[in-house]
Amino acid sequence: MPYPQIKRRQSGFTLIEIAIVLVIIGLLLGGILKGQELITQGRIRNVANDFQSMTAAINLYQDRYRALPGDDAGAAARWTITAPTASTGAVGDGIISGAYNTATATDESRQFWLHLRRAGLVGGAADDDTTPPNAASGVTGVQNGAFAIPGIVICSNNLSAKIAQAVDTQFDDGVATTGTVRAGTGTTTTTAAAYVDNGTNFYTVCKAP
């Protein structure tokens, strides 16, 4: 006696189920992109605040001690610390020598942070001379004459094109080669032709206080 054949139901997703999955995927992707944009906007604000805070700290230090932090000839006696050995120029000549991201403790651009911390104008231990990190896993520092901007400039590195151009636009003209805010992808001597958001270019942005 033959067995009755049992029809097997085809398993699979219905159109409604597929549509629901696609909607969920779309919402997840939208949330991820929105989250990334919020992170970027937060970094832009933090980097811009660093520039403003450093400008204020420099001005307050000059008002209080009549000298530039890092280039202050009276700092050694005032706080009983070792006087900086400038890589170029003399201490007290109105020039902060050394690169903004120097690792040499005796450079004036490094002593800059020690003087500000001794004066209580920036956060950190009183004997800390290290260059502080920025919001983009780079550093923010100060040097003289970066990108042909005359005088003291504040520089922040490892910035994506979106962050760099946003900061430039906030303080200046949004163009890497002109104005009081300039940027480059290599050293602080050659500016970039333009901000290129290709995921691989990272910029050093420098601004006059």
N, C-alpha and C positions, 0 to 999 in steps of 0.2 A: 504494500500500500504506500503510495508516494506521500511524502510529507508536504503539507501545504507551504507554499512559498510566502515568506514574510517580506513585505516591501521595506527596504531600508531607507530611512529618511536621510536626505542629503544634509550634512552639517555645514554651517557657514554663517557669515554675518548678513543680516538684513541691511537694506539701504539706510534704515533709520539708525541702526547700530553704528554703521560706518560713518554716517553724518555726525553722530554724537562724538565719536572718537576724533574725527577731524576738528570739530569745534574745540574739544579739550586740548588737542595739540596746538591749535592756534592760540588759545588762551595762555598756554604755558610758554610758547615762544614770545608772545607779546609781553608777558610778565618778565621774562629774562631780558629782553631788549630794553624794557622800561627800567629794570633794575640796573643794567649797565649804564644807561643814560644818567640815572640818579647818581651813580658812583662817579662818573666823569664830571658831572656838575659840582659834586662835592669837592673833588680834587681841584677844579678850577677855582672855587671859592677859597680853598685852603692856600693854594699857591699865591693867589692875589692878596690874601690876608698877610702872608709872609712878607711880601714886598712892602705893604703898608706898615706893618709892625716894625720892620727893620729901618724904614725911613724915619719913623717916629723915634726909635731907640737912638739912632745916630744924632738926630736933632737934639734930643734931651741930653745926651752925653756932651755934645758940644756946648750947649747952654750951661751945663753944670761945671765942666772942667776946662772949657775953652781949648779943646783939642779933639782930634778924631780918635775914636776907639781903635786900638791897635797901633796907632802912630803917636800915642800920648807919651811924651818924654817924662811926665811926672808920675806915671802909673807905677813904676817900679818902687819908688820911695813911698808913695801913698799907701800901697797895699803890701809892701815888702815881698815883691815878686821879682823874678828874673826878667831883666829888660829884654825885649825882642832883638834879635839880630837880623836886621832887614836884608833881604836878598838883593835889593837895589835901593838906593836912596838912604837917607839918614832918618832916624827916629825924630819926629817932630817937624818934618819938612812939609806936612800937609798932604802926603801921598801914602796910601796904604799899599805897600809892596807885597808881592806874592800872589799866587793864583787863588781864585775864590774857593777851589776845592783842594787846596794844598794839604799834604800830609806832614809837612815840616812844621814842627811845633814853634820854631823860632821865627817863622814868617809873620809879618805884621797882619796879614789877612787871617792868620790863625789866632794870633794874640788878640785880634779884634773881638773874638768871642769871650776870651778870658776877661778882658776889660769890661765888656758889657755885663757879664755875670757878676763880676766883683762889684760893679755899680748897682746891681739889682735891677737892671733894665730888661733882662731876658731871663727865662727860666733856666735852671740847671745849677749844679754844684758850683760853689765859688772858685774852685780850683780846676774847673772843666774848661778846656780850650778847644774841644772838638767841634767840628762843623756840624750843625744839626741837619737831620734828614728832612726832606720835603714830603708832600703827600703822594708823590709819584715814584717813591723808592730811590730818589736821587738826593741831592743836597742843595742847600741854599747858602750862599756865601757872598763875599764882597771882594772886589779887587779894583785896580785902577785901569781905566781906559779900554775896557773890553769892547770889541766890535767898533772901534774908533769913536765910541762915545766919550767925550772928554770928562776927566775927573773920576770920582769914585762911582762905581756902578754895583748894583746888586744883581747876582746871577743865580738862576735855579735851573738844574739840569734834569735829564731823563724824562722830559715832557713829550707826550704825544703831540702830533700836529694839531689835533682839536683843542687840547689844553693850551698849547703854546699860542695859537692864534687867538683864542678867546681871551687870554691874559693880555696879549698885545692890543687887541681891540678895546679891551676895558680901559687901558691906560694910555693908549696912543692911537696909531692909524691902522693897525692890523696888518702892516707890511713889514716883513722881516728885515728889509734892507735899509729902512729909513726911520727917522724920528728918534724919540728918547727911549724907545723899547726896540731892541733888535735881537735877532736869533740866528743860530747856525747849528749844524749837525756835527761839527767837529770841534776844533779849537775855538777860542773866543777871539780869533783874528779875522775870520772870513764868515760873512753872513750867508744864509741860505737864499737862493733866488726866490723861493716861495715856500709856503707851508704845504707839504704834500702828505695827505693822510692815506698812506699805503700800508700801515701796520708795521712797518720796519724802520721808518724814520723817527728818531727821537731828538729833541731839540734842547739846546741850552738857550734860555731867554735871559737877557740882561737889561736892566732898567736903571736910569739915572734916579737917584733918590728924590 
